[in-house]
Each structure stands twice: as structure tokens, then as C-alpha cells.
């Protein structure tokens, strides 16, 4: 499940598989889906991450 947390004063959406955080829930959901299916991250998705690892 994508979770939300505060990061640098804003709310972000975090992929529970890789802990990368995104400004938009849809990106975190895509990331989590990809991470779950491939056991690695998609550069196309993680380039949008605000918080890494
Ligand atoms: Zn991920």
C-alpha cells in the first residue's frame, strides 16, 4: 500500500517497496506496482521521486 508522510513541509506518497516518495499518489502507485512485479525500480518512474530511499 502506498503511504503518506510529511517531507520537507509537504505531504508525499511513498512506495512501500522502495521507500521512494512522490508528490502524486498515482506515481507512487505506479512505482509500487512496478516494484512488486519486477523487484526493481523503473527509472521512468523514479525520476519523478522527491525522496529517494
Ligand atoms: Zn517503488
PDB file of the backbone (N, CA, C, O) and the ligand in Angstrom, with CONECT records:
HET     ZN  A 101       1
ATOM      1  N   UNK A   1       0.828  -1.207   0.000  1.00  0.00           N
ATOM      2  CA  UNK A   1       0.000   0.000   0.000  1.00  0.00           C
ATOM      3  C   UNK A   1       0.861   1.257   0.000  1.00  0.00           C
ATOM      4  O   UNK A   1       1.842   1.351   0.738  1.00  0.00           O
ATOM      5  N   UNK A   2       0.492   2.197  -0.816  1.00  0.00           N
ATOM      6  CA  UNK A   2       1.141   3.495  -0.790  1.00  0.00           C
ATOM      7  C   UNK A   2       0.797   4.188   0.525  1.00  0.00           C
ATOM      8  O   UNK A   2      -0.352   4.162   0.967  1.00  0.00           O
ATOM      9  N   UNK A   3       1.782   4.795   1.136  1.00  0.00           N
ATOM     10  CA  UNK A   3       1.519   5.513   2.386  1.00  0.00           C
ATOM     11  C   UNK A   3       1.881   6.985   2.206  1.00  0.00           C
ATOM     12  O   UNK A   3       2.632   7.355   1.303  1.00  0.00           O
ATOM     13  N   UNK A   4       1.327   7.810   3.087  1.00  0.00           N
ATOM     14  CA  UNK A   4       1.637   9.229   3.008  1.00  0.00           C
ATOM     15  C   UNK A   4       2.537   9.615   4.180  1.00  0.00           C
ATOM     16  O   UNK A   4       2.453   9.025   5.257  1.00  0.00           O
ATOM     17  N   UNK A   5       3.378  10.586   3.968  1.00  0.00           N
ATOM     18  CA  UNK A   5       4.174  11.126   5.066  1.00  0.00           C
ATOM     19  C   UNK A   5       4.539  12.573   4.768  1.00  0.00           C
ATOM     20  O   UNK A   5       4.400  13.052   3.643  1.00  0.00           O
ATOM     21  N   UNK A   6       5.006  13.248   5.796  1.00  0.00           N
ATOM     22  CA  UNK A   6       5.443  14.631   5.633  1.00  0.00           C
ATOM     23  C   UNK A   6       6.914  14.641   5.234  1.00  0.00           C
ATOM     24  O   UNK A   6       7.737  13.946   5.829  1.00  0.00           O
ATOM     25  N   UNK A   7       7.221  15.419   4.249  1.00  0.00           N
ATOM     26  CA  UNK A   7       8.610  15.511   3.806  1.00  0.00           C
ATOM     27  C   UNK A   7       8.881  16.949   3.371  1.00  0.00           C
ATOM     28  O   UNK A   7       8.260  17.458   2.438  1.00  0.00           O
ATOM     29  N   UNK A   8       9.805  17.582   4.054  1.00  0.00           N
ATOM     30  CA  UNK A   8      10.153  18.978   3.764  1.00  0.00           C
ATOM     31  C   UNK A   8       8.909  19.862   3.697  1.00  0.00           C
ATOM     32  O   UNK A   8       8.758  20.701   2.809  1.00  0.00           O
ATOM     33  N   UNK A   9       8.017  19.638   4.680  1.00  0.00           N
ATOM     34  CA  UNK A   9       6.869  20.506   4.822  1.00  0.00           C
ATOM     35  C   UNK A   9       5.707  20.228   3.898  1.00  0.00           C
ATOM     36  O   UNK A   9       4.733  20.981   3.878  1.00  0.00           O
ATOM     37  N   UNK A  10       5.798  19.154   3.130  1.00  0.00           N
ATOM     38  CA  UNK A  10       4.680  18.818   2.251  1.00  0.00           C
ATOM     39  C   UNK A  10       4.335  17.348   2.396  1.00  0.00           C
ATOM     40  O   UNK A  10       5.130  16.555   2.900  1.00  0.00           O
ATOM     41  N   UNK A  11       3.153  17.000   1.952  1.00  0.00           N
ATOM     42  CA  UNK A  11       2.739  15.604   2.031  1.00  0.00           C
ATOM     43  C   UNK A  11       3.195  14.888   0.764  1.00  0.00           C
ATOM     44  O   UNK A  11       3.007  15.384  -0.347  1.00  0.00           O
ATOM     45  N   UNK A  12       3.776  13.751   0.942  1.00  0.00           N
ATOM     46  CA  UNK A  12       4.201  12.952  -0.201  1.00  0.00           C
ATOM     47  C   UNK A  12       3.625  11.544  -0.081  1.00  0.00           C
ATOM     48  O   UNK A  12       3.169  11.124   0.982  1.00  0.00           O
ATOM     49  N   UNK A  13       3.661  10.842  -1.185  1.00  0.00           N
ATOM     50  CA  UNK A  13       3.147   9.483  -1.262  1.00  0.00           C
ATOM     51  C   UNK A  13       4.334   8.552  -1.469  1.00  0.00           C
ATOM     52  O   UNK A  13       5.132   8.734  -2.388  1.00  0.00           O
ATOM     53  N   UNK A  14       4.436   7.556  -0.603  1.00  0.00           N
ATOM     54  CA  UNK A  14       5.636   6.724  -0.571  1.00  0.00           C
ATOM     55  C   UNK A  14       5.341   5.289  -1.000  1.00  0.00           C
ATOM     56  O   UNK A  14       4.397   4.656  -0.527  1.00  0.00           O
ATOM     57  N   UNK A  15       6.167   4.804  -1.898  1.00  0.00           N
ATOM     58  CA  UNK A  15       6.127   3.393  -2.301  1.00  0.00           C
ATOM     59  C   UNK A  15       6.689   2.556  -1.165  1.00  0.00           C
ATOM     60  O   UNK A  15       7.804   2.802  -0.705  1.00  0.00           O
ATOM     61  N   UNK A  16       5.930   1.573  -0.711  1.00  0.00           N
ATOM     62  CA  UNK A  16       6.403   0.791   0.431  1.00  0.00           C
ATOM     63  C   UNK A  16       7.494  -0.197   0.038  1.00  0.00           C
ATOM     64  O   UNK A  16       8.205  -0.706   0.905  1.00  0.00           O
ATOM     65  N   UNK A  17       7.633  -0.472  -1.234  1.00  0.00           N
ATOM     66  CA  UNK A  17       8.664  -1.416  -1.651  1.00  0.00           C
ATOM     67  C   UNK A  17      10.045  -0.780  -1.648  1.00  0.00           C
ATOM     68  O   UNK A  17      11.002  -1.374  -1.152  1.00  0.00           O
ATOM     69  N   UNK A  18      10.156   0.424  -2.198  1.00  0.00           N
ATOM     70  CA  UNK A  18      11.482   1.036  -2.332  1.00  0.00           C
ATOM     71  C   UNK A  18      11.636   2.296  -1.488  1.00  0.00           C
ATOM     72  O   UNK A  18      12.730   2.853  -1.398  1.00  0.00           O
ATOM     73  N   UNK A  19      10.543   2.751  -0.868  1.00  0.00           N
ATOM     74  CA  UNK A  19      10.573   3.922   0.019  1.00  0.00           C
ATOM     75  C   UNK A  19      10.806   5.240  -0.720  1.00  0.00           C
ATOM     76  O   UNK A  19      11.071   6.260  -0.083  1.00  0.00           O
ATOM     77  N   UNK A  20      10.715   5.239  -2.015  1.00  0.00           N
ATOM     78  CA  UNK A  20      10.795   6.496  -2.746  1.00  0.00           C
ATOM     79  C   UNK A  20       9.484   7.254  -2.558  1.00  0.00           C
ATOM     80  O   UNK A  20       8.414   6.651  -2.481  1.00  0.00           O
ATOM     81  N   UNK A  21       9.579   8.587  -2.484  1.00  0.00           N
ATOM     82  CA  UNK A  21       8.394   9.389  -2.235  1.00  0.00           C
ATOM     83  C   UNK A  21       8.061  10.291  -3.416  1.00  0.00           C
ATOM     84  O   UNK A  21       8.948  10.827  -4.081  1.00  0.00           O
ATOM     85  N   UNK A  22       6.742  10.448  -3.664  1.00  0.00           N
ATOM     86  CA  UNK A  22       6.266  11.196  -4.830  1.00  0.00           C
ATOM     87  C   UNK A  22       5.244  12.253  -4.441  1.00  0.00           C
ATOM     88  O   UNK A  22       4.550  12.124  -3.432  1.00  0.00           O
ATOM     89  N   UNK A  23       5.162  13.291  -5.249  1.00  0.00           N
ATOM     90  CA  UNK A  23       4.191  14.354  -4.994  1.00  0.00           C
ATOM     91  C   UNK A  23       2.773  13.893  -5.309  1.00  0.00           C
ATOM     92  O   UNK A  23       1.811  14.397  -4.729  1.00  0.00           O
ATOM     93  N   UNK A  24       2.639  12.942  -6.220  1.00  0.00           N
ATOM     94  CA  UNK A  24       1.317  12.476  -6.626  1.00  0.00           C
ATOM     95  C   UNK A  24       1.117  10.999  -6.310  1.00  0.00           C
ATOM     96  O   UNK A  24       1.996  10.169  -6.540  1.00  0.00           O
ATOM     97  N   UNK A  25      -0.060  10.696  -5.777  1.00  0.00           N
ATOM     98  CA  UNK A  25      -0.363   9.322  -5.406  1.00  0.00           C
ATOM     99  C   UNK A  25      -0.232   8.371  -6.590  1.00  0.00           C
ATOM    100  O   UNK A  25       0.250   7.248  -6.439  1.00  0.00           O
ATOM    101  N   UNK A  26      -0.655   8.816  -7.758  1.00  0.00           N
ATOM    102  CA  UNK A  26      -0.638   7.920  -8.915  1.00  0.00           C
ATOM    103  C   UNK A  26       0.782   7.451  -9.246  1.00  0.00           C
ATOM    104  O   UNK A  26       0.981   6.322  -9.695  1.00  0.00           O
ATOM    105  N   UNK A  27       1.756   8.318  -9.022  1.00  0.00           N
ATOM    106  CA  UNK A  27       3.143   7.935  -9.288  1.00  0.00           C
ATOM    107  C   UNK A  27       3.629   6.897  -8.282  1.00  0.00           C
ATOM    108  O   UNK A  27       4.319   5.943  -8.642  1.00  0.00           O
ATOM    109  N   UNK A  28       3.263   7.092  -7.029  1.00  0.00           N
ATOM    110  CA  UNK A  28       3.656   6.126  -6.004  1.00  0.00           C
ATOM    111  C   UNK A  28       2.994   4.774  -6.262  1.00  0.00           C
ATOM    112  O   UNK A  28       3.599   3.723  -6.048  1.00  0.00           O
ATOM    113  N   UNK A  29       1.743   4.815  -6.726  1.00  0.00           N
ATOM    114  CA  UNK A  29       1.042   3.567  -7.033  1.00  0.00           C
ATOM    115  C   UNK A  29       1.702   2.849  -8.213  1.00  0.00           C
ATOM    116  O   UNK A  29       1.860   1.629  -8.201  1.00  0.00           O
ATOM    117  N   UNK A  30       2.076   3.611  -9.211  1.00  0.00           N
ATOM    118  CA  UNK A  30       2.786   3.020 -10.363  1.00  0.00           C
ATOM    119  C   UNK A  30       4.100   2.397  -9.922  1.00  0.00           C
ATOM    120  O   UNK A  30       4.451   1.289 -10.326  1.00  0.00           O
ATOM    121  N   UNK A  31       4.822   3.139  -9.079  1.00  0.00           N
ATOM    122  CA  UNK A  31       6.107   2.661  -8.589  1.00  0.00           C
ATOM    123  C   UNK A  31       5.925   1.357  -7.828  1.00  0.00           C
ATOM    124  O   UNK A  31       6.651   0.389  -8.053  1.00  0.00           O
ATOM    125  N   UNK A  32       4.953   1.339  -6.928  1.00  0.00           N
ATOM    126  CA  UNK A  32       4.750   0.157  -6.116  1.00  0.00           C
ATOM    127  C   UNK A  32       4.350  -1.045  -6.978  1.00  0.00           C
ATOM    128  O   UNK A  32       4.801  -2.168  -6.752  1.00  0.00           O
ATOM    129  N   UNK A  33       3.512  -0.787  -7.950  1.00  0.00           N
ATOM    130  CA  UNK A  33       3.107  -1.857  -8.855  1.00  0.00           C
ATOM    131  C   UNK A  33       4.323  -2.409  -9.602  1.00  0.00           C
ATOM    132  O   UNK A  33       4.500  -3.620  -9.735  1.00  0.00           O
ATOM    133  N   UNK A  34       5.150  -1.483 -10.085  1.00  0.00           N
ATOM    134  CA  UNK A  34       6.336  -1.903 -10.829  1.00  0.00           C
ATOM    135  C   UNK A  34       7.325  -2.642  -9.931  1.00  0.00           C
ATOM    136  O   UNK A  34       7.852  -3.696 -10.288  1.00  0.00           O
ATOM    137  N   UNK A  35       7.558  -2.064  -8.766  1.00  0.00           N
ATOM    138  CA  UNK A  35       8.494  -2.688  -7.818  1.00  0.00           C
ATOM    139  C   UNK A  35       8.033  -4.093  -7.451  1.00  0.00           C
ATOM    140  O   UNK A  35       8.835  -5.024  -7.382  1.00  0.00           O
ATOM    141  N   UNK A  36       6.724  -4.234  -7.215  1.00  0.00           N
ATOM    142  CA  UNK A  36       6.193  -5.521  -6.819  1.00  0.00           C
ATOM    143  C   UNK A  36       6.323  -6.555  -7.920  1.00  0.00           C
ATOM    144  O   UNK A  36       6.585  -7.728  -7.654  1.00  0.00           O
ATOM    145  N   UNK A  37       6.140  -6.116  -9.159  1.00  0.00           N
ATOM    146  CA  UNK A  37       6.158  -7.039 -10.280  1.00  0.00           C
ATOM    147  C   UNK A  37       7.579  -7.377 -10.725  1.00  0.00           C
ATOM    148  O   UNK A  37       7.849  -8.488 -11.183  1.00  0.00           O
ATOM    149  N   UNK A  38       8.482  -6.409 -10.586  1.00  0.00           N
ATOM    150  CA  UNK A  38       9.820  -6.582 -11.153  1.00  0.00           C
ATOM    151  C   UNK A  38      10.948  -6.694 -10.127  1.00  0.00           C
ATOM    152  O   UNK A  38      12.088  -7.012 -10.467  1.00  0.00           O
ATOM    153  N   UNK A  39      10.607  -6.425  -8.865  1.00  0.00           N
ATOM    154  CA  UNK A  39      11.619  -6.449  -7.807  1.00  0.00           C
ATOM    155  C   UNK A  39      12.772  -5.489  -8.085  1.00  0.00           C
ATOM    156  O   UNK A  39      13.886  -5.688  -7.600  1.00  0.00           O
ATOM    157  N   UNK A  40      12.501  -4.469  -8.851  1.00  0.00           N
ATOM    158  CA  UNK A  40      13.439  -3.369  -9.026  1.00  0.00           C
ATOM    159  C   UNK A  40      12.627  -2.165  -9.462  1.00  0.00           C
ATOM    160  O   UNK A  40      11.438  -2.283  -9.757  1.00  0.00           O
ATOM    161  N   UNK A  41      13.271  -1.007  -9.504  1.00  0.00           N
ATOM    162  CA  UNK A  41      12.531   0.208  -9.821  1.00  0.00           C
ATOM    163  C   UNK A  41      12.624   0.557 -11.296  1.00  0.00           C
ATOM    164  O   UNK A  41      13.561   0.170 -11.994  1.00  0.00           O
ATOM    165  N   UNK A  42      11.626   1.299 -11.748  1.00  0.00           N
ATOM    166  CA  UNK A  42      11.650   1.814 -13.106  1.00  0.00           C
ATOM    167  C   UNK A  42      12.230   3.226 -13.099  1.00  0.00           C
ATOM    168  O   UNK A  42      11.725   4.104 -12.399  1.00  0.00           O
ATOM    169  N   UNK A  43      13.265   3.439 -13.859  1.00  0.00           N
ATOM    170  CA  UNK A  43      13.886   4.764 -13.927  1.00  0.00           C
ATOM    171  C   UNK A  43      12.885   5.802 -14.423  1.00  0.00           C
ATOM    172  O   UNK A  43      12.932   6.965 -14.023  1.00  0.00           O
ATOM    173  N   UNK A  44      11.982   5.372 -15.297  1.00  0.00           N
ATOM    174  CA  UNK A  44      10.956   6.272 -15.823  1.00  0.00           C
ATOM    175  C   UNK A  44      10.049   6.800 -14.718  1.00  0.00           C
ATOM    176  O   UNK A  44       9.534   7.915 -14.803  1.00  0.00           O
ATOM    177  N   UNK A  45       9.860   5.990 -13.683  1.00  0.00           N
ATOM    178  CA  UNK A  45       9.011   6.401 -12.571  1.00  0.00           C
ATOM    179  C   UNK A  45       9.836   7.114 -11.499  1.00  0.00           C
ATOM    180  O   UNK A  45       9.444   8.171 -11.006  1.00  0.00           O
ATOM    181  N   UNK A  46      10.969   6.532 -11.147  1.00  0.00           N
ATOM    182  CA  UNK A  46      11.730   7.078 -10.018  1.00  0.00           C
ATOM    183  C   UNK A  46      12.359   8.443 -10.334  1.00  0.00           C
ATOM    184  O   UNK A  46      12.762   9.161  -9.418  1.00  0.00           O
ATOM    185  N   UNK A  47      12.444   8.797 -11.594  1.00  0.00           N
ATOM    186  CA  UNK A  47      12.977  10.135 -11.905  1.00  0.00           C
ATOM    187  C   UNK A  47      12.051  11.234 -11.387  1.00  0.00           C
ATOM    188  O   UNK A  47      12.462  12.387 -11.262  1.00  0.00           O
ATOM    189  N   UNK A  48      10.796  10.874 -11.084  1.00  0.00           N
ATOM    190  CA  UNK A  48       9.846  11.849 -10.534  1.00  0.00           C
ATOM    191  C   UNK A  48       9.877  11.894  -9.011  1.00  0.00           C
ATOM    192  O   UNK A  48       9.171  12.697  -8.401  1.00  0.00           O
ATOM    193  N   UNK A  49      10.680  11.051  -8.401  1.00  0.00           N
ATOM    194  CA  UNK A  49      10.671  10.962  -6.937  1.00  0.00           C
ATOM    195  C   UNK A  49      11.234  12.218  -6.283  1.00  0.00           C
ATOM    196  O   UNK A  49      12.235  12.779  -6.729  1.00  0.00           O
ATOM    197  N   UNK A  50      10.556  12.648  -5.199  1.00  0.00           N
ATOM    198  CA  UNK A  50      11.052  13.768  -4.406  1.00  0.00           C
ATOM    199  C   UNK A  50      12.002  13.276  -3.321  1.00  0.00           C
ATOM    200  O   UNK A  50      12.967  13.944  -2.952  1.00  0.00           O
ATOM    201  N   UNK A  51      11.686  12.068  -2.818  1.00  0.00           N
ATOM    202  CA  UNK A  51      12.501  11.483  -1.773  1.00  0.00           C
ATOM    203  C   UNK A  51      13.016  10.141  -2.257  1.00  0.00           C
ATOM    204  O   UNK A  51      12.250   9.325  -2.767  1.00  0.00           O
ATOM    205  N   UNK A  52      14.294   9.913  -2.100  1.00  0.00           N
ATOM    206  CA  UNK A  52      14.884   8.670  -2.607  1.00  0.00           C
ATOM    207  C   UNK A  52      15.395   7.802  -1.465  1.00  0.00           C
ATOM    208  O   UNK A  52      16.201   8.226  -0.638  1.00  0.00           O
ATOM    209  N   UNK A  53      14.900   6.589  -1.454  1.00  0.00           N
ATOM    210  CA  UNK A  53      15.322   5.603  -0.462  1.00  0.00           C
ATOM    211  C   UNK A  53      15.011   6.038   0.942  1.00  0.00           C
ATOM    212  O   UNK A  53      15.307   5.313   1.892  1.00  0.00           O
TER     213      UNK A  53
HETATM  214 ZN    ZN A 101       8.897   1.660  -5.651  1.00  0.00          ZN
END
